[in-house]
Amino acid sequence: MKILKDMMKSAAISIMMSMTLFGIVGVVFDLIGKGSFALDNYGFTKMIIACVATGLGFGVPSVLYHLENIPVALAAVIHLGIGLAIYFFSATKVGWIPVQAGTVACICTIVGMLLITMLIWIGFMKYYKDLAKRMNQELQARNAR
């Protein structure tokens, strides 16, 4: 039951992060395009679905970090592999990778996404490492009393 609760919490956080990034990037492209950022053929709806899929793709597999019998490195490879595979599948379906803009734009988009993914992953790992350190210090302080 705890694993299911952790999975649901991680999925919700990941979906919220995905939606936030989608909103920020949308505003940036709207400003770059001087207000001509337009979607048709249910493009916005498809992108929201892609955001949810991406959030689930990164959120659900993060439960692997809670399993004691899986090394952190393997959990990271599986977690990021699934998340990035779902992202790139979704991105190609909804046009987040600007194929029409040329190879350089595609490469920049992919590198940007990989950098954002790594920064988020490193941030979460640092947070949980610091949390574990504080908990260990608290336990040592209690045992010293």
Secondary structure, DSSP 8 states (H G I E B T S, - for coil): -HHHHHHHHHHHHHHHHHHHHHHHHHHHHHHHTTT-----TTHHHHHHHHHHHHHHHHHGGGGGGG-TTS-HHHHHHHHHHHHHHHHHHHHHHHT-S-GGG-HHHHHHHHHHHHHHHHHHHHHHHHHHHHHHHHHHHHHHHHHH-
